[in-house]
Amino acid sequence: MSGADIRQKWDSRHAEADGPGETARVLAENIHLLPTSGKVLDLACGRGANALPMADAGLEVDAWDRSPVAIQHLNQAAEESGLQINCEIRDVVQQPPVADSYDVILVAHFLDRTLVKPIIDALNPGGLLFYQTFTRKKVSDRGPSDPDMRLADNELLDMFRPLQPRVYREELLLGDPSLGWRDMAMLVAQKT
């Protein structure tokens, strides 16, 4: 699928959706780990489900997405909420963040393995990565159908091995798959 086709797919999804979406669980459950001040990047931000609560927490938020429709929704939501968010239409693969520029980077429901090193490099010393995306082992049809767009067992830990894990969760198919948090992995890790 070409870049234009991918953007059209996401533009269509965002145009049909209401509101900013649901805050990623990695942020909702670990928002207390955010610094009291600093610069944050919500990479592949969608309509702002994560950018909005981080801005509300008093952080300086940059939010990037390749979908102009998503950025339009986020700009409107930020304005209605009285929040300042620096929104940018940006192909994050073609234009990754620069080194030593963020205290927090959040990525939810997006996976491009070529961005691992740029993400690590973009964190300031002591900076935090909040990451959540889909796993190959799953109990539902949520998420991408292409297994290359999903994580293998413990892959999230392996990809970000240079960082110190502070929170990690990946339940896979253990125990009763009708309970718990399934289909995804989450990581909060710190650059030391």
N, C-alpha and C positions, 0 to 999 in steps of 0.2 A: 504494500500500500504506500503510495507516495505521500510526501509531507502535506500536500494540499488536500489529499483525500482524508488523511488523519485529522487535519484541522476541521474539515467540513463535518466529519463524524462527530467530533466533540462540540463544534458550534451547534449542531442540531440537538444534541443531548442537553446542552446547557440552555438552549432556547426553550425547550419543552419543560424544564425543571422550575420549581418554585423555591425561592429562598436560597440561602447559602449552602444548604446541605447539612450533613451531620458531622460534627467535630470528630476527628479521628480519635480512636480510643487511646492511642499512645499519648496524645496530648491531654485528653479529658482526664485520664487517670493519673497523669504525671505533671499536670500544670504547675503543681507546687515546686517542681524542680527548676522552673524558669528563673533566670536572674531577675532582679528587681529593675534593672535597666540594661540597655544594650540594643544592638542591631540584629534583626532577625530576617531570615529569608524563608518564605513559604514557596518552595520550588514545585512547579506544576500545581498551582494553587486552586485551580477550578474557580468556583463561585465564592470562595472565601471562608469556608467552614472553619478553617484553622487560623487564617490571617486575622479575622475579626476578634476572636478571643485573645490572641496574643497582643493585638493593638489595644484592646480593652484593659489588658494587664499593664499597660504603660510602656510597652516596648516599641522601638522604631522598626516598623515592618515594611519590607519589600516583598511584593507578591508578583510572581512571574507565571505566565501561562501562555501557550501558543494560541489559545482561542480568544479572539476579540470579543465574542459573546460572553464568555466567562468573565473577562476583565470588565466589561461593561456592567454586568450584574454586581461584581464586587465593588466597583466604584460607587454604584448607586447605594448598595447596602452600607458602605462605609460612610457616605454622606448622610444617609438617613439616621445612622447611629452616632453621628458626630465624631467619628474616628478618622485619624489621618493614616492612610496606607498608601505607600508608593507603589502603584500598580503599573505593570509593564507587560505589553504583548511581546513575548520573547520565546523563541525556540531554545529551550535550555540545553539541548544537546549541542546545537551549533554555537551557542553563546553561554557556556557555563560560568558560574561565579568565579571571580578572581581570588587569588590567594589572600589569606589573612584579612578577610573582610566581614565576617559575621560571628556573633557570639552564640547564635542558635541557627541551625538549619533544620527545617521540617520538610519531610517528604512523605506523602500519603497516597497510596493506591497508584503508584508510578514506579516503574523499574526500567532503568537503562544502565547496564553494568559499566558502560564507558564513562559514566559520571562519578564513579566511586572515588577515584583519585582527586578529581577537581573538587568534590564535596569535602573530602578530608582536608585538602589544602586550603579551602576557603574558610575553614573554621579558625578563629583566633585561638591562641593557647588558652586552655580551660573551657573552650566552647563546647556546646552540646549539640548532638545530632538526635533528633526525634524521627524515627523511620517506621513506617507500617505499610506492608503490602501483602499480596496474596501468595499462598504457598501451593505447591503442586499437589500435596496430599490435602484433600478437601472432602467435606461432607455435603456441600451444596454446589449449585451452578453459578454462584456469585463470582464475579471477576472474569479475567480474560480466559478465552478458551485455548490460546496458544501456550503450551507449557514453557516455552522460552521466556514468556512474560510473567512467569511465576517462580517463586523461590524453591530451591531444593532444600532438603533437611539442613538446618543450621547454616544455610548459605548467608543469611543476613549477618550473623556473627563473623563468619569467615571473611566476607567482603570488607567489613570494617574492622578487621583485626588490629590495625594500628591504634584504634581508639579503645578506651577502657569502658567495658560494658557496665552500666549502672542499673539498667532494667532490661530484662529480656523475657519474652513470652512466645512460645510456639507449642501449641498443644497437639497438633496433628490429629491422629485418629485414636489416641490413648483413651482408655476407659469408655465412658458412656458418651458417644459422639453427639447425642441430643442435648448435652449440657456443656457449659463452658464457653470458651471463645475459640471458634474454629475457623479454618480456611485462611488464616493470616498469621504473620509473625510481626512482632514489634520489638524495637530496640531503642533505648536511650543510652547513648555512649558519649564519653567525654574525651576531648583531645588534651593530652597532658604535656 
